[in-house]
Amino acid sequence: MSKGEKILQLIKNLEKLDNEQLEQVNKSAEACLIVQTLKSSKSLGAIIKNS
């Protein structure tokens, strides 16, 4: 399955969810984004500290 096909499948799956389920997906996505941002910040901090 190509990346485009995976994205289309994800969209189709999201369309099946009701508003409450979509809110849960949104919260999960936000949490993942926060974690990724924190990891990036720590990595960047370590790089700056060691330079």
C-alpha positions as CSV (number, residue, x, y, z in Angstrom):
1,M,0.0,0.0,0.0
2,S,1.5,3.4,-1.0
3,K,1.6,6.4,1.3
4,G,-1.2,8.0,-0.6
5,E,-3.4,4.9,-0.3
6,K,-2.7,4.7,3.5
7,I,-3.7,8.4,3.9
8,L,-6.9,7.8,2.0
9,Q,-7.7,4.7,4.1
10,L,-7.1,6.7,7.3
11,I,-9.4,9.5,6.1
12,K,-12.1,6.9,5.3
13,N,-11.7,5.4,8.7
14,L,-11.9,8.8,10.4
15,E,-15.1,9.6,8.5
16,K,-16.8,6.6,10.2
17,L,-16.2,8.0,13.7
18,D,-18.6,10.1,15.6
19,N,-17.7,13.5,17.2
20,E,-16.7,11.9,20.6
21,Q,-14.4,9.4,18.9
22,L,-12.9,12.1,16.8
23,E,-12.2,14.2,19.9
24,Q,-10.3,11.2,21.4
25,V,-8.3,10.8,18.2
26,N,-7.5,14.5,18.3
27,K,-6.4,14.4,21.9
28,S,-4.1,11.4,21.1
29,A,-2.6,13.2,18.1
30,E,-2.0,16.3,20.3
31,A,-0.3,14.1,23.0
32,C,1.9,12.5,20.3
33,L,2.9,15.9,19.0
34,I,3.7,17.2,22.4
35,V,5.9,14.2,23.1
36,Q,7.7,14.6,19.7
37,T,8.2,18.3,20.4
38,L,9.7,17.5,23.9
39,K,12.0,14.9,22.4
40,S,13.2,17.3,19.7
41,S,13.7,20.0,22.3
42,K,15.8,17.8,24.5
43,S,17.9,16.6,21.6
44,L,18.4,20.2,20.4
45,G,19.2,21.2,24.0
46,A,21.8,18.5,24.2
47,I,23.3,19.5,20.9
48,I,23.6,23.1,21.9
49,K,25.0,22.2,25.3
50,N,27.7,20.1,23.8
51,S,28.7,22.6,21.2
